[in-house]
Amino acid sequence: MEPWVVGEIVGSLERANLVCRTSDTQDVGAFDYEVAEQSDEDVLATELPVTVTEPGLQTVDRWLSRTRRVHFGSWPPERPDVDDAVG
């Protein structure tokens, strides 16, 4: 996917208050980001980590409540090894 498309999608999610960008990596766990040869002041907003907001989490939870049977069927599956990547 083209970077500008991702930017537009993330921008629309930001405007809907479903995600936000933050330079405080404590808010997003152990997420590390680096911008070569730049100080924090030089980092563009589009280069900051994206985190899901509380309204975003609630939206995902509502969507999963409505669609989980369609997308996930009888998860977890009855076979204990269904997610094993065995060649």
C-alpha positions in Angstrom: 0.0 0.0 0.0 1.3 3.4 -0.9 2.5 5.6 2.1 0.1 8.4 1.1 -2.9 6.0 1.2 -1.8 4.8 4.7 -1.5 8.5 5.7 -5.0 9.3 4.5 -6.5 6.3 6.4 -4.7 7.1 9.6 -5.7 10.7 9.2 -9.4 9.7 9.0 -9.0 7.5 12.0 -7.4 10.4 13.9 -10.2 12.8 12.9 -12.7 10.2 14.2 -10.7 10.0 17.5 -10.2 6.3 17.0 -6.4 6.5 17.0 -3.8 9.2 18.0 -0.2 9.8 17.5 2.1 10.3 20.5 5.8 10.8 21.1 5.4 9.4 24.6 6.4 5.8 24.0 5.3 4.9 27.5 1.7 5.2 26.2 2.3 2.6 23.5 4.3 0.0 25.4 7.8 -0.9 24.3 7.5 0.6 20.9 10.8 2.0 19.7 11.1 4.4 16.8 14.1 6.1 15.4 14.5 9.0 13.0 18.0 9.1 11.7 20.0 12.2 12.7 16.9 14.1 14.0 16.0 15.4 17.4 12.5 15.0 18.9 11.6 18.5 17.7 12.4 17.5 14.1 10.1 14.4 14.0 7.1 14.9 11.8 3.7 14.0 13.3 3.3 11.4 10.5 6.4 9.6 11.9 5.1 9.2 15.4 3.7 5.9 16.7 0.0 5.4 16.4 -2.0 4.2 19.4 -5.6 3.1 19.6 -7.8 5.4 21.8 -10.4 4.3 24.2 -13.2 5.1 21.7 -11.2 3.1 19.1 -11.0 0.1 21.4 -14.8 0.4 22.1 -15.5 0.5 18.4 -13.4 -2.6 17.7 -15.1 -4.4 20.7 -18.5 -3.6 19.3 -17.5 -4.7 15.8 -16.1 -8.0 17.2 -19.3 -8.6 19.2 -21.4 -8.3 16.0 -19.1 -10.2 13.6 -17.0 -12.7 15.6 -19.1 -15.7 14.6 -18.7 -14.8 10.9 -15.0 -14.2 11.0 -13.8 -16.5 13.8 -16.4 -19.3 13.8 -16.0 -21.5 16.9 -12.7 -20.0 18.0 -10.8 -21.3 19.8 -10.8 -24.4 17.6 -11.2 -27.9 19.0 -7.8 -29.0 17.7 -5.1 -27.9 20.2 -2.4 -27.7 17.5 -4.3 -25.7 14.9 -2.0 -22.7 15.1 1.2 -24.7 15.0 3.4 -23.8 12.0 4.7 -27.2 11.2 6.3 -27.9 7.8 
